[in-house]
């Protein structure tokens, strides 16, 4: 292979698409003896050059050095107002950006960083996995260099946007607006409605010990016997109407992802075809909210099972007259093997996936708060599915298993900090909050404060 060829044609096409979505301009990216150059198709003889791309950004399990760059000191704007994390290099030249007669030279591999972070190169074939087979935040480059809470790709692309405006002042880049998306994994739509009578005493004792909930001794059998056609109003996990009302009050659409299979004892105890679940699906749809797929625990490395579960959901949705333009979802337990899980979801016909956040820490796993087109770095093919990064899952912050911040001011500050970064970048703040995690007033107050914040 030519030593000056750093990316395949399909990889360059994908990078061009990412830039087009971000800036609203059609770019042409071309290899050169000096690196990678981006051109505007309608403007000849003018370009931006990125000096030699870094191999570490294209090599799984490579050692990736790190430094920071203070763009403000060189006359550039930082939306976050701090030095930019700069993975891939240990030293950066000064000045980093040089203006020539007919082009600018950026002496940092922004395109390589984008390829590396968005395509999760560091996770490919990694054996640094947790007990659920997940690549955890604590083994990520971002965590180890203390920038997991920064949308690093977005920050560097913001810098690139400034260079684009200087190189082509007659052009206007696309202006984005901050948005928020809320979603809810339906691991358990009912506390007692679908459990067996044999398991009911165990759940009741759990409620009694954990929450001092003596009322469950009387309500549990009632809920179990009266959930045949609709979830019982007294069921503590039946929070769907409340969730939808909060979303409607704030002009949001809630997405509810349903488990459609059973591959483990940590999967759901409900069947999608149950009359009460069908009624719930119809209710969600009639109120203008979204139904999606939550592939079961054991499917993340079994493409055939993801396909079967997607087909099962589509079948029930069609039977209930639920027609959506897009069908998205998220993997149960955030289990993910890159890029195999992504490929399987794409092959199953999902429009988007919102798994890519870490379970153990919140933040920017993909370095971005923007949805983006997907690419398989192993097969070097563009995929139809889109990636919608997950920024915060409620139990990551609240639960004793992870950050253990509970419902404290620290929990609120941690989440609002990330939401603020998304707002500063005019990106999208994505929040996952399970329907079964609204059982206390503290849950509801924290959630509402985050929505308003």
C-alpha positions as CSV (number, residue, x, y, z in Angstrom):
1,X,0.0,0.0,0.0
2,X,1.2,3.5,-0.7
3,X,2.7,5.0,2.4
4,X,0.7,8.2,1.8
5,X,-2.7,6.3,1.9
6,X,-4.0,6.5,5.4
7,X,-7.7,5.7,5.0
8,X,-9.8,3.6,2.6
9,X,-12.1,5.4,0.2
10,X,-15.1,4.3,2.3
11,X,-13.5,5.7,5.5
12,X,-12.8,9.0,3.7
13,X,-16.4,9.0,2.5
14,X,-17.6,8.5,6.1
15,X,-15.4,11.2,7.5
16,X,-16.7,13.6,4.7
17,X,-20.3,12.7,5.8
18,X,-19.5,13.4,9.5
19,X,-18.1,16.8,8.5
20,X,-21.0,17.5,6.2
21,X,-23.5,16.8,9.0
22,X,-21.6,19.0,11.4
23,X,-20.9,22.0,9.2
24,X,-23.6,21.8,6.5
25,X,-20.9,21.9,3.7
26,X,-19.9,19.2,1.2
27,X,-16.2,18.4,1.6
28,X,-13.8,16.3,-0.4
29,X,-11.0,14.7,1.6
30,X,-7.8,13.7,-0.3
31,X,-4.5,12.1,0.6
32,X,-1.4,14.1,-0.1
33,X,2.3,13.8,0.5
34,X,2.0,16.0,3.5
35,X,-1.1,14.4,5.1
36,X,-4.9,14.8,4.5
37,X,-6.4,17.8,2.8
38,X,-10.0,18.8,2.8
39,X,-11.5,20.8,0.0
40,X,-14.9,22.5,-0.7
41,X,-16.1,21.0,-3.9
42,X,-17.2,24.3,-5.4
43,X,-14.0,26.2,-4.5
44,X,-10.9,25.2,-6.4
45,X,-7.3,25.7,-5.2
46,X,-8.1,26.3,-1.6
47,X,-7.9,23.8,1.2
48,X,-7.1,22.9,4.8
49,X,-4.2,20.5,5.4
50,X,-3.9,18.1,8.3
51,X,-0.3,17.1,8.8
52,X,0.6,13.4,8.7
53,X,-2.2,11.3,10.3
54,X,-1.3,9.3,13.4
55,X,-1.3,5.5,13.1
56,X,-2.4,5.2,16.7
57,X,-5.8,6.5,15.7
58,X,-6.3,3.5,13.4
59,X,-4.7,0.8,15.4
60,X,-6.7,-1.1,18.1
61,X,-4.8,-1.6,21.3
62,X,-2.1,0.9,20.4
63,X,-0.5,3.0,23.0
64,X,-2.0,6.5,22.6
65,X,0.0,9.4,24.1
66,X,-1.6,12.5,25.4
67,X,-1.2,16.2,25.9
68,X,-3.3,19.3,26.0
69,X,-3.5,22.4,23.8
70,X,-4.4,25.9,25.0
71,X,-6.1,27.3,21.9
72,X,-7.2,30.5,23.6
73,X,-3.5,31.6,24.0
74,X,-3.1,31.3,20.2
75,X,-6.2,33.4,19.5
76,X,-8.8,30.7,19.0
77,X,-12.1,30.3,20.8
78,X,-12.9,27.5,23.2
79,X,-16.6,27.1,24.0
80,X,-15.7,25.2,27.2
81,X,-13.0,27.7,28.1
82,X,-10.3,25.2,29.0
83,X,-7.3,23.7,27.3
84,X,-8.3,21.0,24.8
85,X,-7.4,17.4,25.5
86,X,-5.2,16.2,22.7
87,X,-5.0,12.4,22.5
88,X,-2.5,10.9,20.0
89,X,0.5,13.1,20.7
90,X,2.8,13.9,23.6
91,X,3.9,17.3,22.2
92,X,2.2,19.8,19.9
93,X,4.0,22.5,17.8
94,X,3.4,26.2,18.4
95,X,1.6,27.7,16.7
96,X,-0.7,24.7,16.0
97,X,-2.4,26.3,13.1
98,X,-0.5,28.1,10.4
99,X,-2.0,30.2,7.6
100,X,-0.3,29.9,4.2
101,X,-1.0,31.7,0.9
102,X,-3.9,29.5,-0.2
103,X,-4.5,27.1,2.7
104,X,-4.3,26.6,6.4
105,X,-2.2,23.8,8.1
106,X,-3.5,22.2,11.3
107,X,-0.7,20.3,13.0
108,X,-3.0,18.1,14.9
109,X,-4.8,15.1,13.5
110,X,-8.4,16.1,14.1
111,X,-9.7,13.7,11.5
112,X,-7.8,10.9,13.1
113,X,-9.2,11.7,16.5
114,X,-12.7,11.8,15.1
115,X,-12.2,8.4,13.4
116,X,-10.7,6.9,16.6
117,X,-13.3,8.2,19.1
118,X,-16.4,7.8,17.0
119,X,-15.5,4.3,15.8
120,X,-14.3,3.2,19.3
121,X,-11.0,1.9,18.0
122,X,-9.6,1.4,21.5
123,X,-12.4,-1.0,22.4
124,X,-11.8,-3.4,19.4
125,X,-10.5,-6.8,20.6
126,X,-9.9,-5.4,24.1
127,X,-9.7,-8.0,26.9
128,X,-10.1,-5.3,29.6
129,X,-13.7,-6.2,30.3
130,X,-16.0,-6.2,33.4
131,X,-18.1,-9.0,34.8
132,X,-20.7,-8.4,32.1
133,X,-18.3,-8.5,29.2
134,X,-18.4,-4.7,28.8
135,X,-15.4,-2.4,28.2
136,X,-15.6,-0.1,31.3
137,X,-14.9,3.6,31.6
138,X,-12.0,2.9,34.0
139,X,-10.0,1.3,31.2
140,X,-10.6,4.1,28.7
141,X,-8.1,6.6,27.5
142,X,-10.5,9.4,28.4
143,X,-10.8,8.3,32.0
144,X,-7.1,7.7,32.5
145,X,-6.3,11.1,31.2
146,X,-9.2,12.8,33.0
147,X,-11.3,14.0,30.0
148,X,-14.2,11.6,30.0
149,X,-16.4,14.6,31.0
150,X,-15.4,16.5,27.8
151,X,-16.9,16.2,24.4
152,X,-13.4,16.2,22.9
153,X,-14.4,15.5,19.3
154,X,-16.9,18.3,19.4
155,X,-14.4,20.7,20.8
156,X,-11.9,19.9,18.1
157,X,-14.5,20.1,15.4
158,X,-15.5,23.5,16.8
159,X,-11.9,24.6,16.3
160,X,-12.0,23.2,12.7
161,X,-15.1,25.3,12.1
162,X,-13.2,28.4,13.0
163,X,-10.5,27.5,10.6
164,X,-13.1,26.8,7.9
165,X,-14.5,30.3,8.4
166,X,-11.1,31.8,8.1
167,X,-10.2,29.8,5.0
168,X,-13.5,30.3,3.3
169,X,-15.0,33.5,4.9
170,X,-17.7,33.6,2.2
171,X,-19.3,30.4,3.5
172,X,-21.6,29.9,6.5
173,X,-21.4,26.8,8.6
174,X,-24.5,25.1,9.8
175,X,-25.7,26.3,13.2
176,X,-26.9,23.7,15.6
177,X,-29.4,24.0,18.5
178,X,-29.1,22.4,21.9
179,X,-31.6,19.5,22.4
180,X,-32.3,16.9,25.0
181,X,-33.5,13.3,24.5
182,X,-34.9,11.1,27.3
183,X,-35.2,7.4,27.1
184,X,-36.4,4.6,29.4
185,X,-35.3,1.0,29.3
186,X,-38.3,-1.1,30.3
187,X,-36.6,-3.9,32.2
188,X,-39.6,-4.2,34.5
189,X,-42.8,-2.5,33.6
190,X,-44.5,-3.9,36.7
191,X,-43.2,-4.8,40.2
192,X,-45.6,-7.7,40.7
193,X,-47.8,-8.0,37.6
194,X,-45.8,-10.6,35.8
195,X,-43.9,-12.4,38.6
196,X,-44.8,-15.9,39.6
197,X,-46.7,-16.5,42.8
198,X,-43.6,-18.4,44.0
199,X,-41.4,-15.4,43.5
200,X,-43.8,-12.8,45.0
201,X,-42.9,-13.4,48.7
202,X,-39.2,-12.7,47.9
203,X,-40.1,-9.4,46.2
204,X,-42.4,-8.4,49.1
205,X,-39.7,-9.1,51.7
206,X,-37.2,-7.1,49.6
207,X,-39.6,-4.1,49.5
208,X,-40.1,-4.5,53.2
209,X,-36.4,-4.5,54.1
210,X,-35.3,-1.9,51.5
211,X,-38.1,0.6,51.7
212,X,-40.1,-0.3,54.8
213,X,-43.0,-0.8,52.4
214,X,-45.5,-2.7,54.6
215,X,-48.3,-1.8,52.1
216,X,-46.8,-4.2,49.6
217,X,-48.0,-7.1,51.7
218,X,-51.5,-6.2,50.8
219,X,-51.1,-4.6,47.3
220,X,-48.8,-7.2,45.8
221,X,-51.4,-9.9,45.4
222,X,-54.0,-7.4,44.2
223,X,-51.6,-6.1,41.6
224,X,-50.7,-9.6,40.5
225,X,-54.3,-10.6,40.0
226,X,-55.4,-7.4,38.3
227,X,-52.8,-6.9,35.7
228,X,-54.3,-9.1,33.0
229,X,-55.3,-6.4,30.5
230,X,-53.6,-3.3,31.9
231,X,-50.9,-2.4,34.3
232,X,-52.3,-1.7,37.7
233,X,-52.4,2.0,38.8
234,X,-51.0,1.0,42.3
235,X,-47.9,-0.7,40.8
236,X,-44.8,1.2,41.8
237,X,-43.1,0.5,38.5
238,X,-46.1,1.7,36.4
239,X,-44.7,5.2,36.0
240,X,-45.3,5.5,32.3
241,X,-48.1,8.1,32.4
242,X,-46.1,10.3,34.8
243,X,-43.0,10.0,32.6
244,X,-44.9,11.0,29.5
245,X,-46.6,13.9,31.2
246,X,-43.3,15.3,32.4
247,X,-41.9,14.9,28.8
248,X,-45.0,16.6,27.3
249,X,-44.7,19.5,29.8
250,X,-41.2,20.1,28.5
251,X,-41.8,19.5,24.8
252,X,-39.9,16.2,24.9
253,X,-40.6,12.8,23.4
254,X,-39.8,9.8,25.6
255,X,-38.5,6.7,24.0
256,X,-39.4,3.4,25.7
257,X,-37.2,0.4,24.9
258,X,-38.8,-3.1,25.4
259,X,-37.1,-6.4,26.0
260,X,-38.3,-9.0,23.5
261,X,-36.5,-12.1,24.5
262,X,-35.1,-14.1,27.4
263,X,-31.5,-15.2,27.2
264,X,-30.6,-14.8,30.9
265,X,-32.1,-14.7,34.4
266,X,-31.5,-10.9,34.4
267,X,-33.9,-10.4,31.5
268,X,-37.5,-9.3,31.8
269,X,-40.3,-11.3,33.4
270,X,-42.9,-10.0,30.9
271,X,-43.8,-11.2,27.4
272,X,-44.3,-8.6,24.7
273,X,-47.5,-10.2,23.6
274,X,-49.2,-10.0,27.0
275,X,-52.4,-7.9,26.9
276,X,-51.2,-5.4,29.5
277,X,-48.0,-4.8,27.5
278,X,-49.9,-4.4,24.3
279,X,-52.1,-1.9,26.0
280,X,-49.0,0.0,27.2
281,X,-47.5,0.0,23.7
282,X,-50.7,1.5,22.3
283,X,-50.9,4.1,25.0
284,X,-47.3,5.2,24.5
285,X,-47.9,5.5,20.7
286,X,-51.2,7.3,21.1
287,X,-49.6,10.0,23.3
288,X,-47.0,10.6,20.6
289,X,-44.0,8.9,22.3
290,X,-41.6,6.3,20.9
291,X,-41.5,2.5,21.2
292,X,-38.1,0.8,20.7
293,X,-36.0,-2.3,21.2
294,X,-34.0,-3.4,24.2
295,X,-32.2,-6.5,23.0
296,X,-31.9,-9.1,25.9
297,X,-28.8,-9.7,27.9
298,X,-27.3,-12.6,25.9
299,X,-27.7,-11.0,22.4
300,X,-24.8,-8.6,22.2
301,X,-22.6,-11.2,20.5
302,X,-25.4,-13.1,18.8
303,X,-26.6,-11.3,15.7
304,X,-29.3,-13.9,14.9
305,X,-31.0,-13.3,18.2
306,X,-31.0,-9.5,17.8
307,X,-32.7,-10.0,14.5
308,X,-35.3,-12.4,16.0
309,X,-36.1,-9.9,18.8
310,X,-36.4,-7.0,16.4
311,X,-38.7,-9.0,14.2
312,X,-40.8,-9.9,17.3
313,X,-41.2,-6.3,18.2
314,X,-42.1,-5.2,14.7
315,X,-44.7,-8.0,14.5
316,X,-46.5,-6.9,17.7
317,X,-46.2,-3.2,16.7
318,X,-47.8,-4.0,13.4
319,X,-50.6,-6.0,15.1
320,X,-51.3,-3.0,17.3
321,X,-51.3,-0.5,14.5
322,X,-48.1,1.2,15.7
323,X,-46.2,2.7,12.8
324,X,-43.1,4.7,13.4
325,X,-40.7,6.3,10.9
326,X,-37.7,5.0,12.9
327,X,-37.0,2.0,15.2
328,X,-34.2,2.5,17.6
329,X,-33.0,1.0,20.8
330,X,-30.3,0.2,23.4
331,X,-28.7,-3.0,24.5
332,X,-29.7,-4.5,27.9
333,X,-27.0,-3.8,30.6
334,X,-25.3,-1.7,27.9
335,X,-23.5,-4.9,26.8
336,X,-21.5,-4.1,23.6
337,X,-18.8,-5.7,21.5
338,X,-17.5,-3.3,18.9
339,X,-18.1,-3.4,16.0
340,X,-20.0,-6.7,16.0
341,X,-23.0,-5.5,18.1
342,X,-23.3,-2.4,15.9
343,X,-23.2,-4.5,12.7
344,X,-25.9,-6.8,14.1
345,X,-28.2,-3.9,15.0
346,X,-27.7,-2.4,11.6
347,X,-28.4,-5.8,9.9
348,X,-31.6,-6.1,12.0
349,X,-32.8,-2.8,10.4
350,X,-32.6,-0.5,13.5
351,X,-32.5,3.2,12.6
352,X,-30.3,4.2,15.6
353,X,-28.7,2.8,18.7
354,X,-28.2,4.6,22.0
355,X,-26.0,2.1,24.0
356,X,-22.7,3.9,23.8
357,X,-22.3,5.3,27.2
358,X,-20.5,3.7,30.1
359,X,-22.3,1.9,32.9
360,X,-19.7,2.7,35.6
361,X,-19.2,6.5,34.8
362,X,-21.2,9.1,33.0
363,X,-19.6,11.2,30.2
364,X,-18.7,11.2,26.6
365,X,-17.7,7.6,25.6
366,X,-17.6,8.6,22.0
367,X,-16.2,12.0,22.6
368,X,-19.3,13.7,21.2
369,X,-22.8,14.8,22.1
370,X,-24.0,14.6,18.5
371,X,-25.8,11.7,16.8
372,X,-23.6,10.5,13.9
373,X,-23.6,8.0,11.0
374,X,-21.9,4.7,11.8
375,X,-19.0,3.0,10.2
376,X,-17.6,-0.5,10.7
377,X,-13.8,-0.1,11.0
378,X,-13.2,-3.8,10.6
379,X,-15.1,-4.3,7.3
380,X,-14.5,-0.7,6.3
381,X,-18.1,-0.2,5.3
382,X,-20.6,2.5,6.1
383,X,-23.7,1.2,8.0
384,X,-27.3,2.4,7.8
385,X,-27.7,2.6,11.5
386,X,-26.9,5.9,13.3
387,X,-25.2,6.2,16.7
388,X,-26.9,8.3,19.4
389,X,-24.3,8.5,22.2
390,X,-25.6,8.0,25.8
391,X,-24.3,10.7,28.2
392,X,-25.9,9.8,31.5
393,X,-27.7,6.7,32.9
394,X,-29.4,7.4,36.3
395,X,-28.1,4.4,38.2
396,X,-24.5,5.2,37.1
397,X,-24.7,8.3,39.3
398,X,-27.1,7.2,42.0
399,X,-26.4,3.6,42.6
400,X,-24.0,2.2,45.2
401,X,-22.7,-0.1,42.5
402,X,-21.1,2.8,40.6
403,X,-20.6,6.4,41.7
404,X,-22.9,6.1,44.8
405,X,-23.9,9.8,44.8
406,X,-27.5,9.0,45.7
407,X,-29.8,12.0,45.4
408,X,-27.3,14.4,46.7
409,X,-26.4,17.9,45.4
410,X,-23.2,16.2,44.1
411,X,-25.3,13.9,41.9
412,X,-27.2,16.9,40.5
413,X,-24.1,18.9,39.9
414,X,-22.4,16.0,38.1
415,X,-25.3,15.5,35.7
416,X,-25.9,19.3,35.1
417,X,-22.2,19.7,34.4
418,X,-22.5,17.3,31.5
419,X,-25.7,18.8,30.3
420,X,-24.1,22.2,30.3
421,X,-21.2,21.0,28.1
422,X,-23.8,19.6,25.7
423,X,-25.5,23.0,25.7
424,X,-22.2,24.9,25.2
425,X,-21.5,22.7,22.1
426,X,-25.1,23.1,20.8
427,X,-25.3,19.3,21.0
428,X,-27.8,16.8,22.4
429,X,-27.9,15.7,26.1
430,X,-29.1,12.1,26.3
431,X,-30.5,10.8,29.5
432,X,-31.5,7.2,30.4
433,X,-33.8,6.8,33.4
434,X,-35.5,3.4,33.9
435,X,-39.3,3.5,34.4
436,X,-38.7,1.3,37.5
437,X,-36.4,3.9,39.1
438,X,-39.2,6.4,40.0
439,X,-40.3,4.6,43.1
440,X,-39.4,7.4,45.5
441,X,-40.1,11.2,45.6
442,X,-36.3,11.7,45.5
443,X,-36.2,10.0,42.1
444,X,-38.9,12.1,40.7
445,X,-37.6,15.4,42.1
446,X,-34.0,14.7,40.8
447,X,-35.3,13.7,37.4
448,X,-37.5,16.8,37.1
449,X,-34.7,19.1,38.2
450,X,-32.4,17.6,35.5
451,X,-35.1,18.1,32.8
452,X,-35.5,21.7,33.9
453,X,-31.8,22.4,34.5
